[in-house]
Amino acid sequence: MHLKLCDFLHKDKFLGVALRQGKFAKPCPYPADVYDLYNMTVNSPSISKSFPFRKGRMYGNISLVDELVITGYFDMDIRESRGTNKKG
């Protein structure tokens, strides 16, 4: 992926939505810091049924002109949520 961090965080409908919590809820730019994000949830309809993994770790690096700026990972556990049946 080649895009600006702020565009990704505020426009992406898959991971960007989950990342927009805590300090990332504020507008850009973000100060240098350690960002720990826990229990992020992605809207399950945005995950394709054909997505081949249900559990794993995804790594990512962000560079600016060959200089590493951000490195990180997230562990994922994709579960299907069950809605409730309400009788009307």
C-alpha positions in Angstrom: 0.0 0.0 0.0 1.3 3.4 -0.8 -0.7 6.2 0.8 -0.4 8.8 3.5 -0.9 7.7 7.1 -3.6 10.3 7.8 -5.5 9.3 4.7 -5.3 5.7 5.7 -6.4 6.3 9.3 -9.3 8.6 8.4 -10.6 7.1 5.1 -9.9 3.3 5.2 -13.1 1.4 5.9 -11.4 -1.8 7.1 -8.4 -1.2 9.4 -8.6 2.6 9.5 -12.0 2.3 11.3 -10.4 0.1 14.0 -7.4 2.3 14.4 -9.4 5.5 14.9 -9.6 5.2 18.6 -7.7 6.8 21.5 -5.0 9.2 20.2 -5.8 8.4 16.5 -9.3 9.9 16.9 -7.7 13.3 16.9 -6.8 15.0 13.6 -3.3 14.7 12.1 -0.4 15.1 12.7 0.2 12.7 15.5 3.1 13.3 17.9 5.9 10.8 18.2 4.9 8.3 20.9 4.3 4.6 21.6 0.7 3.8 20.6 -0.7 0.6 22.1 -4.2 -0.3 20.8 -6.1 -3.1 22.4 -9.4 -4.9 21.5 -9.9 -3.2 18.2 -13.0 -4.4 16.3 -13.5 -4.4 12.5 -17.0 -4.4 11.2 -17.5 -8.1 10.1 -19.4 -7.3 6.8 -16.2 -5.6 5.6 -14.3 -9.0 5.9 -14.8 -11.1 2.8 -16.0 -14.7 3.5 -13.1 -15.8 1.3 -10.5 -14.2 3.5 -8.2 -17.2 4.0 -7.1 -16.6 7.6 -9.1 -16.6 10.9 -6.2 -16.2 13.3 -2.7 -14.8 12.9 -0.3 -11.9 13.2 0.1 -9.1 10.6 3.3 -7.0 10.5 3.6 -3.6 9.0 6.3 -0.9 8.4 5.9 2.7 7.4 8.9 4.4 5.8 9.5 7.9 4.6 12.3 8.3 1.9 13.9 5.0 3.0 13.8 5.9 6.7 11.8 3.6 9.0 9.1 5.7 10.8 6.7 3.2 12.2 6.9 -0.5 12.8 4.2 -2.6 14.4 2.0 -5.6 14.3 -1.4 -6.8 15.3 -2.8 -10.1 16.3 -6.1 -11.0 14.8 -8.8 -13.5 15.7 -11.7 -13.3 13.4 -15.0 -14.5 14.9 -18.4 -14.4 13.5 -20.8 -12.4 15.7 -24.3 -13.6 16.1 -27.2 -11.2 16.1 -30.1 -11.5 18.4 -33.5 -12.6 17.2 -36.2 -10.2 18.6 -39.8 -11.1 18.2 -41.9 -8.1 17.5 
